[in-house]
Amino acid sequence: MRVKTYLKIVMVFVLMTSCQDQEKEVSSLKSKLEKEQTSKKKKADVSENSKPLKTLTKADFERFFPKQIGDYNLIQVGEDKINGTGSGTYIKGKDYGDLITYYVTDGHRKGSAALRNFKSSYESNTKAPEGREYIRKERDGFKTFALLEHKFNSYKISVIYNNRFELTVQGHEKPDELWEYLKQADLQILDLN
């Protein structure tokens, strides 16, 4: 009789162990399914919340660039759809040797490195090569990066606007003057996008 009792105890123990293993498998399977459902829900939420960004058109660029900046008159508006860049070309009087070019680059366009390049230039401690100078300066609450090429009397200043667009003005004027020109565009057009 002791053997029968012993066998019953062993059978109950084996049955309990088997049930526990199945319970662990079911629990593991439930957690995997819950993780997958949570992941799918997050992806669905992201896709619902992320509306496609409106890209600027040539008409938007034509409204964006002012007809006149200081003594410079707008002569041409260009668009590079592939890079998401618009440009306004300005001349002083009728002197094509005295140009200013104003660029707007959409940093959220696929493949665009505008935001990343600006950030690395602004945060870098590297010195400019001989004949050039880098100026990293906060102006009116905006971080600006300027490249001065004294040898060629060419200056360029850039800023990131709305954490999306890189605005750049390049010409013969000093960075402080270029900064004032940069602010004359209709920035509200960029707020809508």
N, C-alpha and C positions, 0 to 999 in steps of 0.2 A: 504494500500500500504506500509505502514511503516513495517508491519509485514513481508511482502514478501521481502522487502529489508533487513530487519534484518535477515531473514532465509537465504537469499543468502550469506550475510556476514559470518554467522555462518558456512554455508556449505563450503565456500571457506577456512575459517580458519581451519575447520576439515580436509579438503582435503590437505591443506598445512602441517599440523601437521603429518598426515598420511604419506605423501611423505618424510618428514624429518626423521621419524622413520625408514622407509624402507631404506633411504639413509644411516643412521647410521648402520643398520644391514649389508648392502652391504659393507660399509667401514670397518666394524669390520671383516667381512668374508674375505675381500681382505687382510687385514693386517695379519690375521691368516694364510692364504694361503702363503703369502710372507714369513712369518717367517718359515713355514714348508719347503718351497722350499730352503730358505737360509740354514736351518739346514741340509737338505739332501745334498746340494752342499758342505757344509763344511765337512760332513762325507765322501763324495766322494773324495774331495781333500785330506783329511787325509789318506784315504786308498790308493790313488794313490801315495802319497809321501812317505808313510812308507813302504819301501821294507822290506821283512823279513830279519832279521839279520842272517848273516852266523854264525853258531856255529863252534867252534873249534873241530877238529877231533883228534884222537890219533896221526895221522901223523903230524898234526900241532904242537901238544905238543912235539913230538919227535924232531921236528926242532927248537922249541922255547927254550928248555932247553939246555944250553951249555954242552959239553962233560966233561968239567972240570971247576970248580970254585975254584980259589986259589989252595990249596993243595988237594981239594976234587974231586973225580971222580964220574961221573954219573954211577949208577948201575941199575937203574930202572926208567921207566916212566909209570905212572898209569893214568887212566882216570875214572872219575865218571860221566857218561852221565846224570844221573838223576839230579845231582846238578850242572852240567856244570863246573866241576873242573878237572884240570890236576895237576899232582904232579911229581916232579923229586926228586929222593932220591940219595944222595951223601955220600960217605964214604971217610975218610982220610986214605990213604994206604989200609990196609986190616983190619982195626979196626972198626968192626960194632958197637962198643960203641961210636964212634965219627962220628955221622951222622949229615947231614944237609938235611932238606926237603924244597923244593921250591914249593909253591902252586900258581896256577892261577885259580881264580874263576870268572866266567862270571856273573856279577851283573845284567844283563838284562834277564837272564833266568827266566822263569815263577816260581814264588815262592821264588826267591832268595832274601835274606835280606843282602847280602854282602855290598852293598853300604850304606844302611841305618845303619847297625851295625857299619861300619867304621866311618861314620859321627857322630853318637851318641858317640862313644868311643873317637873320637878326640875332640869333643866339650864339653865333660863332665868334670866337676871339681871334680869328686869323687877321693878319694885317694885309692890307692891299699891296699889290705889286708896285714897284717904283713908278711914279707919275700918276698914281691913282690913290684915292682915299675912300674909305668906307665910313659912313656916319650912321650910327644906330641911335635914334632919338625918339622920345615920346613927344608927340605934338597934339595938343587938344585932346588928350586921352587916347590917341592912336599910336601904336608902335609903327615907326617908319624906318625904312632902310634906304640910304642914299649912296649912290656910286658917283664919285666926282673924278672926272678925267681932265685934270687941269691942262695937261699937254695939248689936248684936242678941244678945249673949251666946251666940253660936253658933260652934262649933268643929268642924273636920273634919280627920281625918288619914287618909292613904292609903299603902299599901305594895303592891309587887308580890311575890307569893308564887309560888315554883316557876316563875318566868319565864312564867307563864300567867295567873294570877288577880290581879285588883286587889281588895284588901281595903280597905274604907273604913268608918270609924266616925264618926258625926256626932251631936253633942249639945251639952249645956251645960257639959260638963266640959272642963278644959284638955287640950292635946295629950298631955302625959305620962300623964295618967290614961286618956285614950282609947286610947293605945298599949297600956297594960296590959289594957284590955278587949278590944282587938283580938286579943291573943295567947291569950285564954281559949277561943276556938273550937276545935273538933276539926279541926285542920289536917291530920291524917292522911287525912281523907276526900278532901282535895285532892291528896294524894300518889298516890292510887290512880288518878287520872285523867290 
